[in-house]
Each structure stands twice: as C-alpha cells, then as structure tokens.
C-alpha cells in the first residue's frame, strides 16, 4: 500500500511538473523558431534589396559576378533577358535546377495571380521591382526562399529569379529541438528522482504515524485484555464460590473495572489531543500555590513507602502564569506518582519551581532507579514502559504521553535528564504569557 501510494505520488508530482516544463519548452521553441524564420527571411530580403540595386546599377551582368553572388550568399540565380535564359544559366543548367525554378515560378504565379491579372500581362511577373516569398519544392521536398526581380533596361526587360535553400536554418532549428529534447529528458529524470525522494520524506511521517497507531491499538488491546481476563475469570469463579469468596472475587472485578476505566479515560484524553479537541482553559494561576497543594496531596502516598517528599519554592514573589490549573496539576500528579512508584523505600523526591527569562521551570527530582539513555528517547511514547517496570500494576505507559500533550498545548516543553546523585529529573518549562 505504502509503495503504491509512494509511486503514484511520484508519478503525479513528476508528471505535473514535467508537463508544465514540456509545455513551456514547446511554447519557447515555437516563439524562437518563428523569430528565427522572421530574422532569416528579413536577412534574405535585405540581401535581395542589395542585389536589386546592383543589378540596376550595372549596364552588363558578368558571369563572374553571378558566380560570386551565388557562392557568397549560397544562392541560385536564374536570369532571363527578354524571356531568353542568360548564357550563365545555359552553361550551369541541370534538369533538377530547371524543375525547381519552374516550381518557384508556378508558386509565384499561383500566389500572386491577382497582381498578374492587374498587370494584364503574363510576360511580367509583378508590379513592384522585386518580391520575396517561401515555397517548398515538391520534387526535392526542400524549403526555399525565392525572390523574383524585374528590371526594365532601355528596350529590354531583365527578369531574375533567386533561390536560397533553407537547409542551414532547418539544421539550426533541428539542433535546437534536439538540445531541448535532451534537456527535457534529463530534467524529467532528475524530477522523477527528486519527486521520489520528496514524496518519500512527505510520506515518512504518515508511515510512522500509521505504525504508531498500529502499535497503539496492539498495546491498548494487550492492556485491556489482562483486566478483562481477570474480570471474566473472577465472574466465572463466583458461580461456584462460597459467599465469603464471592465478595473477594467481586472486589477483584471492581478493582479491574477501575483499571479499565482509568485506561480508557487516558486513551480518550490522548485521542482528544490527536483530534485537536484538547480542551485547555487559560487563566492566571499562582504556580507556587498549585505545587504546594500537589505536594500535600501525595504526602500520604509517599509516607506509605517511607519516601520523603519536599518542596523548593523561590523566596521572591512570582508573577502569575497563564495556564490551565487543572491540566498542569494533572501533569505534576503524573510526575509525582511515577517518582513515588519507581523510588525505593527511604528514598527522597523534590518538587521545585523557578522563574527565569519569563519562563517557569517545574522539576521533579528523585533518587530512584533512573532511566537509561535509550529509554529517555522513547519515554514519552504511548504505552512505552521501561522493561524493569512493566509489571508495575496501574501503570499503562500513557501518563507521560498525556503529560507531554498537555505541556505542548501550553506551548511549553517537557524532558528528562539524570539527577546528579542518581535517579531522574523531569522538568517542565512554561511561558509566563500564552
């Protein structure tokens, strides 16, 4: 499924980008080729103007001049003097050239028949001195620029047809197309590679989230299966048990029911956070008073394990903190409960509060079993518990995940580090203003 989505997104991303790039290339080629044709044709017209002026200024046209003009401009000349082919054409004539010139004349007559009819003469080609046009030879399939010139000299009429083969222009256009084709092919390959990497990174958080969801469901199923099995077993045992034992089984069912209820409540809390429906009611709160009350609430539980719990508050008056008092109290309760659970008897726990650079820092320090560096990376993951504490009843591995989501909703940070004398320090940083 993931590979198919990855491939489809890569094709979509690369395909759209490639389609836009190819379209822009085609538009550019069209404009560029049109400009090349226009410039080339204008250059041809300028040359024809020059040749026409030379023909008008010369009393006689030498074969040497015609040969030089053909060589310099890569042109083909066909000269008629009063309708009679010039000697130069008779000497250099060939059947192929004759056919091409006939096609050029036919094309001229077809396209400029209106001009001819206005002149009312088939012996003259045009009204103006010269005219340029483009035609394609049907015999060779080549494209040509053609110019027809008519000059009246004394009692004779000089008619000149000049052809220019467009092979150089076509080769230039062909090279340009090949260059753009290669550029597009390389670009599409690079785009495909980039799209594959980009969509892979784009899908990576989704894939990780999907894996976490699968792990969450598996872990939740495992956690719910244990109390449910105890409840079913106790209910089955109640059928044949004496009244005294029945009360014991019912008490077990009640305790396991409370465990399931607490687990479901934690799961609903995290689900609300995922769906961005995590309710946080901000108001000015005296954090020192809140920590004092939280510390007093856990003194009895700490005393049962012979653990001393202390509170360290700054001597100066602190500003009010904009937060949800109930949610922050829930976070402190989670941290204190974990500290008491994982601290050995005769141990100690310290709850501290400080204020620096418009930030409140709350810390819970214990001298318990500590947390390895590997476990620190995943300690806030859902259902994650250190291996040695997995058997601790009442801990589902969701408390720290809930604490993380609550602190994040307050635009704060939460983390863990080693205590100087052994154990762990959980710290919370909260901004004074939201």
PyMOL commands that set and color helices and strands:
alter all, ss='L'
color gray80, all
select helices_A, chain A and resi 2-57+63-73+87-92+95-111+113-119+167-238+243-274+287-297+299-304+325-341+373-376+387-389+399-409
alter helices_A, ss='H'
color red, helices_A
select strands_A, chain A and resi 75-81+84-85+130-136+143-153+156-165+283-285+308-312+321-323+348-356+359-366+413-418+424-431
alter strands_A, ss='S'
color yellow, strands_A
deselect
rebuild
show_as cartoon
